[in-house]
Amino acid sequence: MIKQIPKKSHLLDDTLLILTMAVLAGCGLIYEYLLSHYAGRVLGVMESTIYTMIGLMIVSMGLGAFAARKVRCAFNGFVYLELIIALLGSSAILFIGALIAVTQTLPHIIADMFSLPPDMLPQGGIFNQLSFLAVNSPYFFGVILGFFIGMEIPLIARIREQIHGKHLANNLGTIYGADYIGAGLGAAIWVVFLLSIDISKAAALTASLNLIAGAFFIMRYWQHLHWRKTFVSLHALLAVVILLMFNYGNQWLNQMNSLLYLDKVVHVQKTRYQQLTFTMRDMGFNSTNTELGTPQKSIINFYLNGRLQFSSIDEHIYHDYLVAPVLSGSARHDNILIIGGGDGLALRDVLKYSPEKVTLIDLDSELIDIFQTPNEHLNANLARKISYLNKGSLKDERVTILRSDAFITINELLKSKQVFDAIIVDLPDPSHPDLNKLYTVNFYARLKQLLSGDGLIAIQSTSPYHAKESFISIGKTLNAANYAHVQQYHDNVPSFGEWGWTIAAKMGASPLARLNKLDELPIQHTWLNLEILKAAFIFPNNFYKNKENIGINTLGSHTLYQLHQKAWQDQQGIK
């Protein structure tokens, strides 16, 4: 029989229990964010993963609340519960990373073992099943973790009533109030603090709070517990595990994540907005970048949230097509606006046209810092290669960098009555709702107001092969913003595959008509020439056949985001 606690200590116990519930609620919400964000960054489907994870965890929390009735001793059950949650919370991401990395590389390992040719990689059957399990492992861990988290409220409610020795009329209301407040504080802590640190450290810190809650119960309610020494030993052992996770978890996670890339991962950094990954491939001294014309000892690849943004071996092709048409067709190059392009590569090419002023807008300040002052953030070898690639363009005195949201910042530019001779939009693909707004009629119409009458605007427009409907939608959306002429062009960028861009004129002659009047490009390129550029405006037969059935992207529609998500999921085989 449980010994009733004296009434004089009820207030203290109530306060401690309510505070504990608030802390644990915050931990539960953070676990949701940690699992969904990590899975989204690895799998490349951020938003759908987040929504699915939150929904599954809420349902499983409800099931856990029902299951809590089967726990005989609330005191012992709660201590066991916090041990389980702390263990799962601190290690789940490592397990997920290991499963995804192993299953995605297993066919290549087997192929190398038996010297199979590249076109005979093992696939289908058990490999598909293993891949399916790995891809969905975040949801499995989310369900299990949510189930145990859901048991916390009923157990604490029972403990309060046992302490008081009677039924408490407002017991659940009090506990749920603490739960809601704690969840809100957890969200704030995630945004302000945990979002900017390594995900393994965030998981370890959160799990430590669960462990502390369990330790508090051991000390406070020692007389109500069975297997006391076992509890103490398990807490001590788990404390060591969590400490190891905090100190070495990020290193282990990076090693596992490295298996997902073709090359050696040399730098990983998590900013407030995205995960940055640099890889390096040693090529000896015989590999040559045809644009830069100098031997490259190694190739640098740069990824955002697991998606390739550029490769040093062929990024010049992409940036030639992004910059050359818009600046060759514009009447002047005095004042240029670049949206995105925080790596400074598009800016590097813009500066070749000798502008008087360039304004660059990019939201991720940490990304800009890396490419602006690589020596302060990267190892010496990688820093030297990054500096060589972007030619220190972000340090140029003619460049003004605005570290802000372009959707808001362009309003400030409009208020100051700025006018730009050309505008270049070099944003990541619309794989997130926050990016989707930068591909809308509203955004393009406001950019039109910033553009001089004889100027041009160029926009990176994803792949016309892998995401055809997204590509066409961007063109239709720009046309809906009432530009006089909207045209699209494409070419093969080996690292990306077939890629596309959209260019538009505010008034006057069309971009292609302007290019047709030139005898040669104003700037000489090793790769790009005028004939190749003009040929890029030609598309296969029937490419635009179903154009009328493809929607225009507006602020409230998320049309482009949905089209791009579908294309990405189809390409990755994710349903």
N, C-alpha and C positions, 0 to 999 in steps of 0.2 A: 504494500500500500504506500502511495506517495505521501510523504510528509508535507503538510501544508506550511507554507512560508508565512511568518508573522505579518500582520497587517501593516506595521510600521514600515516595512520594506516594499509595500506594494507600489508606492509612487516611484521609487527608484527603479524597480523592475519594469514597470510600465514604460518609463522614460527610455530605459535601455532597449527594451524590446521594440518600441516604436522607432527609435533611431536606427536600430539594426535592420528593421524592415525597409526603411527608407534607403539605407545604404545598399542592401541586397537588390532592391528594385532598380536602382541605378546600375548595378552590376549586370543585371539581366538585360537591360536595354543595351548596354555597351557590348555584351556578347552578341546580340543580334546584329549590331553594326559591324563588329569585327568579322564575323563569319560571312556576312553578305558582301561586304566590301572586298575582302580577300578573294572570295570565290569569283566575284565579278571581275576583278582585275586579272585573275589568272585565265578565266574563261572568255573574257571579252564581251560579256552581256550584263553590264553593271546594273541597269535599272530593273530589268526583269528578275534578276537574281535577288536584289534587295527586296522587292515586293513579295516574291515567292517565299523568301526566307522569313520575313516578318509574319506573313500569313500562317505559315506552317508552325512557327514557334508559338503564336498566339493560340492556335488550336491545341497543340501539344501541352501548353500550359494549363488549358482547361481540363485536359485528360489527367494531367498530374494532380490537379486540385481534387478531382474525384478519387484518384488512387490514394491520396493522403489518408483517407478514412481507414485504410487497411493497416496503417502504421500503429502498432500497439502502444508504444511509449513515445510520446511526442518529443521528450527531451533527448533520448537516445537517437530517435529518428532524425531529429534536426542536425545533430552533430555528424551522423553518417551522411546526411544530405549535403552539408557544406563541404565535406571531404570529397564527395563525388563531383560536385559542381566545380570546385577548385581544380581538381585533376583534369576534368574535361575541358574546362575553360582555358586552362594554361596550355594544353597539349593538342587541342582539336585542330588548330591551324597547321601545326607541324605534320600531323597525320594526313590532313587533306593535301598539303603540298607534296608529301611523299607519295601518296596514292596516285595523284594526277601525273607527277613526274615519271614514276615508274611505268605506268600503263601507256603513256604517250611515247616513251622511249623504248619499251620492250620489243616492238617489232624491229627496230633498228639494231638493237642488241643481238637479237636472234639472227638477223640478216648478216651482221658482221661475223657472228660465230660460225655460220655455215657458208660464208663467202657468197651470199646470194646477190644477184645484180639488183640495181635500184628499182627496176620495174617488177620485182618479185618479192616485195616486202610482205611478210605475213599479215593478213588482214581477214576481217570477217570472223564468224564463229565466236570462239572464246575471246578473241581480241576485242571484238565489238562489245561483248558482254562486260569484259573488264573495264573498257573505256567508259561504258555506260555507268557502271558502279562508281568509278572514280569521279566522273563529272557530277554525279548526283550525291557524292559523299558529303558535301557541305550541308545539304538538306537533311541527310541522315543524322549528322552530328547536331544540327539545329533542332531536330525533332527530339532527340534524346536529351539534349541540354534543356530545351524548353519544358519537357516533361518534368524534370527534377526541379526546375525553377518554379513551376506551377504548384509544387507541394509546399513551398515555403509559407505562403499566407495561411492555409488551413492549420499547419503545425504551430505557427506562432500564435494564432487565435486560440488553439487548444491549450497552449502553454500559459497564456494569460488567464484563462478561466481556471486552470488548475492552481495557479498561484493564488488567485482570489478565492478559490474554493466554491465558486458559484457561477451560474450563467450570467454573462455580461450582455446587457441589452444592446449596447452600441459597439460591441466588440469588433465585428467585421467592418463597420463603417470607419472606425478608428484605424484599423490595419490597412484598409484600402486607401484611406486618405494619405497615410504614410507612404504607401506604395506609389500612388500617383505623383506625390511631391518628389519622391526619390527618383522616379523615372525621368521627371523633368530635369532634375539636377544632373542625372546621368547623361542626358542628351547634351546639356550645356558643357559638361566636362569633356565629352567626346569632341564637340566642335572647337572648344577653346584650347584644349591641351592634348588629348590622346590622338586626335586626327593628324597631328604634326610629328608624332614620334613613331619609331618602328613598331609594326603591328605585333611582333612577338613580345616586346616590352609592354605594350598596352595590355595584352592578354595576361601577362604575368602580374602586372600591377593590379588588374581587376580581380584575378584569382586570389591574390594575397588578401583582399578584403573578405572574401568568402572564408578563407582559412582563419583570419582573425576573428570572424563571427563565430566560427566553431570553437576556437580557443576560448573566447569569452564565455560560451556556454559551459565549457568544461570547468572553468574556474568558478563561475557564478552558481552553477547547479550541480556541483560535484556529487552531492549526496543523492541526487536523483538518477545518476548514471550507473550503468553496468559496464564492465570491461573498460574501466577508467584508464588503466595503464596502456591498454591497446590504443585507445583514442589518443593519448599523449604521444605514443610512439609513431602513430600514423601521421599526426600533425607535424611532428619533427621531421619525418621522412619527406612528407610532401613539401614542407618549407624548403628543404634542400633542393627538391626537384624544381620548384618555382624559382628559386634563386638561380639555378642553372639555366632555366628557360630565359630569365631576364638577361643574364650575362652572355649566353651563347645561342639563344634561340634565333636571333636574327641571322647569325652566321650560318647555322644549320639550315634555316629557311632559304637563304640565298643559294646555298649549295644545291638544295633540291630544286629551286626555281631555275638554276642554271641548266638543269637537264632539259628544260622546256625550250631552250634556245639552241640554235645550231652552233653557236660559238661560245667562247669563254666569257662569262659575265665578269666585268672588271669594275663596275660601279653600280650600286643601287641606292636610290634615295627616294624617300617618300615625302612629298610636299603636302600642303593642305588640300591640293586639288587632284593630284595624280601621283602615280609611281613612275619614276624615271629609271630606266635601265640602259646601261651602256655595255655592249659586247665588243670583243676584239678577236679577229681572226688573223693569225700570222700567215703571211703569204710569201715570205722571203723577200728578195730584192728585185724580182723580175716582174711583179705586178705593177701596172701603170694606170693611173687615172688619166684618161684621155683628155679631160678638160684642163686639169692642172698641169699635166705634162711632166710630172716628176714621179720617180719610182716611189711606190708605197710599200713599206715593209709590212704593214698590216691594214686591215679593213675595219673601220669603226661603224657599228650599227647602233642606232638610238631608238628606243621604244618608249611609248607612253601607254601605261596600263596593258602591257603585253603586245601592243600593236606597233609595228615598225613605222617610224616617222622619217628616217633617212638612213642611207648607207653611203659611206664615204666613197665607194667605188663608182656610184652612178647618180648621186644626188644632184650633180650638175645638170643632168638631163631634165629632171623634174623642175629645177629652178630656172633653167633656160626657158622652158615653156611657160612658166608662171610669170616671169618678168619681161622677157624679150618682146612678146606681142603687144603688151599693154604700153610699154615705154616706146617701142618703135612706132606705134600708131598714134601716140599722143603728140599734140603740137608742141608742148613744152614739158620740161622735166625739172622745173625750178622747185616745186613743192610737192612732195610725194607722201602719201599716207599708206602705211602697212598695218594691217590688223592681223594679229597673231605673229608667227615667225619669230618667236622669242629666242630661237637658236642663232639668229643673225645671218643665216645663209641667204635668204631672199634679200635681206638688206645689203649683204656683200655685193650681190649682182646689181642692185639698184644704184649703189654708189659708183659703179662703173660709168653711169650716165651723167656724172658730175652735177648732181642736184645741189641747190643752195640750202635746202632744208628737207629733212625726212622726219616724220612723226611715226613712231611705232607704238602700238597699243597691245599689251599682253597682260593677262590676268595673273599668271603665275610668276610672282616676284622671285621665288627661289630658283626657278628654271632660268630666268634671265641672268641671275647672279652667276650660275654655273657657266653659262656661255659668254658672259661679259668678262668675268675674272676667273677663268678655269683654274689658274694656279692656286687660288685660295680654297678650292672646293674639291679638286680631283688630284689623283696621283700625277707625278711629274710627266710621265710618259703620255697619259691620256690628255692631260692639260695641253701639252705641246701640240698634239694632233688636232685638238679642237681649235686652238688658236690658229693653226695653219689652215684649217678648213674655212672658218668664217672671217679670216684676215683681220681680226680685232674690230669688226664693223660696229659692234655695239659700243665701242669706246670713241667712235668718230665724233668730232665736235659739232658736226652738222646734224647729228641725230638727237632727237628728243624722245625719251622713253617714258611712256605713261603706263604705270603698273596698276591697271584697273580693268574693270569690266567694260568691254567695247560697247556693249548695248547701252550703257549709261553714259559713257564718256563721249560718244558722238553727239549727245545732246549739248554737252559743254562746248564742243567744237562749233556746233551750229550757233550757239548763243554768242560766241566770240566772232562769228561771221568769217570763219576760215574757209578758204577755197583751195582745193588740191588739183594739181594738173593730172594726176593719175592716182588710182586707189588699187591696192593689191590686198586681197583677202586670203591669207594663208593659215587657215584654221584646221584643226583636226576634223575628221569626219563627224557627222552629226549623230554620234553614238550615245548621246546623253541629252536629256531635255534642256539643260542649260546651254548646250551647244546648238540645239535645234532653233532657239530663238534668234541666233546669229545667221540663220539661213532663211529668214522669213521675208514676206513682202514688206512688212513694216520696217525691218532693218535695211533692206536694199533701197527702199524709197528714201529713207533718211540719208543714206550714203550718196544717193543721187543729188541731194541738196548740197552736199559738200563738194561735188565734182564740178570742175569748170566746164563751160559749154562745149569745148572741143576735146575734153578729156575722155579717158577710157577707164573702165574698171575690170579687173580680172579676178576670178574666184577659183580656187581649187575645188573640184567638183566630184571627187571620189572616182571609182572605176566604172567606165561605161560597159565593161564586160561582166564583172562580178556583182555590180550593183546598178544595173542599167536603169531601172525605174527611178532610183535616187538621183542618178545623173541627169535624167531628163527632167525630173521634178525641179531641180535647181535652175535649169534653163527656163522652165515655164514660170517659176516664181520670180526670177529676175525680170522676165518679160511683163509679168503682172504689175511690177513696180513702175511701168511706163517708160522704160528706156526706149530710145528710138530704134536701136538695133541690138539684138541679142544673138550671139553665135557661140557654138561650142566646137572644141577641137580635142584631139586625143593623140597619144602615141604610147609606145611601149617603154616603160621604165623597168629594167630587168628585175630589180628588187621588189617592185610592186606588182609587176604585170602591166596589163593595159590600163592606162590612167587618163583622166579627162579634166578639162578646164573649161570655164565659161567666161566669155568676154563680152562687154557691152559698151555702147556709145550713148552718151546722154542725148546728143543731137548730131546732125551732120552725117557724113558718110559712115558706112558700116566699118567695123574693124578690118575685115578682110579686104574691102575696097581700098582702105588706106595702105595696107600691106602691099597690095597689087601695084600701087604707084611707086613703090621703092625699087631701086636697082639692087640694093643690098641692105643688110641690117646695119644700123648705126654702130653697133659694137660687134667686133669679130669674135666668133666662138669656134673652138676646136670641134665641137659636135654639131651645133645647130647652124643651119644656113637658111636663107630666105625660101628656097625651093622646098626644103623639108617642112618648114613651118607652114607654108601655104597648103601643102598636101595634107597636113594634120586636120584641116577643116573638112576633109572628105570622110564620109561614113559609109559602111556597107549598105547594100540594098535593104530597104524595109526596116532600117534601124529605128526610125521614128513612126513606124506603122501604127502602134497603139498609143501614140502620144496623147490623144484626146481622153483616154481612160486613166491617165496618171494625174493625180491631184496636185494642186498648188499648195505650198506650205505657208500657213498663216500662224499667228501667235497662239491661237486657241486650238489648232487642229492637230499638231504634232505629226502631220502627214509624212514629212521627210524622215523624222526620227523612226517612225514605225516602218517605213519602207527600208531604211538602212538596217534596222534591227532584223527584219525578216531576211534580207539578203545575207547578212552576216551569219545568222543562225543556220540558214540553208547551206551556206558554204562550209560551216563547221560541223554540220550534221547534228546540231542541237535543236531539239524540238520542245 
